[in-house]
Amino acid sequence: MTDTRISIRSAREEEAAALAALHARTRTAYYTAGGVPTEELASAERISAYWERAVAEGRAQVAATPDDRVVGFLMDGPPKFDDLDAASVRELQQIGVEPNGWGRGVGSLLHEAFARRLQADALTDGVLECWEANARAQAFYARHGWRPDGSRRRGPLGHDYIRLRMTVPI
């Protein structure tokens, strides 16, 4: 996965099941690191419809190797928060990288793709939620200019989800 030729492209319909499986692996890695038992996490089968819908709606992108192996994903869409205006804000709903490939720049490539989508659509802000116990993700987002906006919601094991925002130049 250290190949610098990783490309970002739209996800294909036939990749939805593989994206659900990759999503399940990434979730397992960070939630179990935070203390959530594996059996409490959704399996790929339970989140397949979620990915099928996102791919069909054009909200999913993938990071792929030169031989077209998917090593990461990005999903975005209108914000699900009542206090935000979809006319100026897009939510980064999922970003994930194969756990054995963390720290190799794939997440940053996906993040850049999200920022480019904001700019292309003349949107000024990105928003996301990050589990408070996921220090690795919080550090990643902080390096990319995301800051807490004060909104929180209850999360597992007494660790809230904190909402982060990023403003991009148009």
N, C-alpha and C positions, 0 to 999 in steps of 0.2 A: 504493500500500500504506500510505499514511499515514492512511487512514481509521480513525477511532477506533471505528468500529462493527464491527470484526473480532469475529466470534463463534467460540466453541469448541464443537464438536459431535462426536458419534461419527462415525467414518468409515463410509461406505457401501460395500457390496460392489462396486458398479460403479466405485468410485474406487481400487481396489487397484493397478491398472496405473499410473494417474497418480501415486499415492503412491510407487511403486517408481521412476518416472522422476524425481520430485522428490528422493527420497532419493539417487539416483545423482548428481544435480546438486550437492546439498549436500556429499556425500562428496568429489566431484571438487574442489570449491572448497577445502575445508580440507586434504585430503591433498596436493593439488598445491602448495598454499601451503607445506606442510611438506617438499616435495621428492620426494614419491612420483610416479613417472611415471604419466600418465593411463592408459596401456595395462595397468597392473597393477591397476586398480580394477574392481570388478564392475559390469557393465552393468545397466540396468533389467531386462532380460530374465532375468538370472541371479538377481535378488532378488525377482522378481514373486511366486513361491510363498510367500516369507517374508511379504510384505505381505498376500497373500490369506488366509493362516492367521491373522495378527494381526487383521485386520478381522473375519473370521468368528468369532474368539474374543472379540471386543469389547475388544481391548487397544489399539486405535488411535483417536485423536481427531485432528481437523483444525482448523486456523484458517482461516476462510473470510471473504471479503469480503461486503458486502450483496448482491452479485449471485451469490453462492455459488461464487466462484472460490477454490480451495484455495491458500493461500500458506504453509502450514506444517503440521507434523505432530508428533504425540507418540505414542510406543508405550511401554507399560509391561507388567510382568508379574512373576511370581515371580522371586526372584533366582536366577541360574544359578551362584552361588558356594556350594560345599559348607559353608563356615563360617558361613553366614547362615540364619536361621530365617524361612521364608516367613510364619509366623504374626505376625511383627512388622515385616518389611521387604518393601518392593516395589522392584523395579529400574526405573529410568528407562532403557529400552533404546535409545530413539531420541528425539531432539528435533531438528527441523530447520526452517529457514525458507528460502524462496526466496532465493538469494544476493544478488540485486539489492535485496532488502528488509531486509537485515541492519541493525540499529541503529534500527529503527523501533518497537520494543516488542512485536512479534509473539512473539518467543521468551519474553519475560516473561509474556505472557498464557498461553502454553502451559505454562510452568513453574508458574504459579498453578493451572492446571487439574490438574496432577500433584499438587501439594500438597493441593488439595481432595479428590482421590481418596484420598490417604493418610488424611486426616482422616475422610472418609465411611466408610472401612473400618476405622477405629480402629487404624490402623497408626502406629507411632511414627517409623520411619526410612525414608528413601529412600537408595538406593545407585545408583551409576553408574560407568562407566569412561570416562575421558577420555584421548585421546592426548596424551602429554607435549608434543609439538611443536605442538599446537593451543592456542596462547596465548590466542586470542580466546575459545574455549570455556571454558578454565580461568578467565579473568577473569569471564565471564558467570556461571559456577557459583559462584565466590567471592562475587560480589555478592548471590547468592541464598542464601547461608548454607552452601554445601557446603564440606567440609574433607577433605583426604586422610586416609585411615584407616590408611595404611602398607602396604596391599596393592598389589602391582604385578605386571604380567606383560609379557612381551616383546612389543614392537611393531615396526613397520617402521622401517627406517633407523636402528636403534639407539636409538630413542625408545620408552620403555615406555608401556603403558597404566597410568594410575594410578587407583586406586579412590577415589571420593569418597563421603562420607556427609552426610546432612542429617537433623536431627531436627525434627519438627514437633509443636506442642502438640496434644493431643487435645481 
